[in-house]
Amino acid sequence: MMLLKDKSGAARLIESLTRAARDFSLLYAFTDDESARVHLAGYVERIRPGIVEAVGSDNAATALDAFVAAVIGEKHRIENVGASRA
């Protein structure tokens, strides 16, 4: 099985998704998870065709699921840091 990181151009894709996850987690911090997930679903659907073209459908699904999980996880981390300082 070939890992996403081993695909041509994958490092650039991973960097781009990592930056986007950071930015979205800041954007959605302190909003409810459902609203964040709805907005993320729209974004994911817009970028899905390009990701599929770049890495194939199986790898794209894995990468995009990980992206959403990373955004929500980082959103929660930011919220917990903010709550602990209040």
WOPEJO-V551618 format. One record per backbone hydrogen bond with DSSP energy under -1.0 kcal/mol. CO is the residue of the C=O (numbers start at 1). NH is the residue of the N-H. E is the energy in kcal/mol with one decimal. If there is no record, write none. Layout:
co,nh,e
CO,NH,E
CO,NH,E
This chain:
co,nh,e
3,6,-1.5
4,7,-1.9
7,10,-1.8
9,13,-1.8
10,14,-3.2
11,15,-2.4
12,16,-2.4
13,17,-2.7
14,18,-2.4
15,19,-2.4
16,20,-2.4
17,21,-2.5
18,22,-2.1
19,23,-2.5
20,24,-3.1
21,25,-2.4
22,26,-1.8
23,27,-2.3
24,28,-2.7
28,31,-2.0
32,36,-2.0
33,37,-2.9
34,38,-2.3
35,39,-2.3
36,40,-2.7
37,41,-2.4
38,42,-1.6
39,43,-2.0
40,44,-3.2
41,45,-2.2
42,46,-1.5
43,47,-2.0
44,48,-2.1
47,51,-2.0
48,52,-3.1
49,53,-2.2
50,54,-1.8
51,55,-2.7
52,56,-2.5
56,60,-2.3
57,61,-2.4
58,62,-2.0
59,63,-2.8
60,64,-2.9
61,65,-2.2
62,66,-2.3
63,67,-2.2
64,68,-2.2
65,69,-2.3
66,70,-2.5
67,71,-2.4
68,72,-2.4
69,73,-2.6
70,74,-2.7
71,75,-2.5
72,76,-2.3
73,77,-2.0
74,78,-2.6
75,79,-2.4
76,80,-2.6
77,81,-2.2
78,82,-2.6
79,83,-2.6
80,84,-2.1
81,85,-1.0
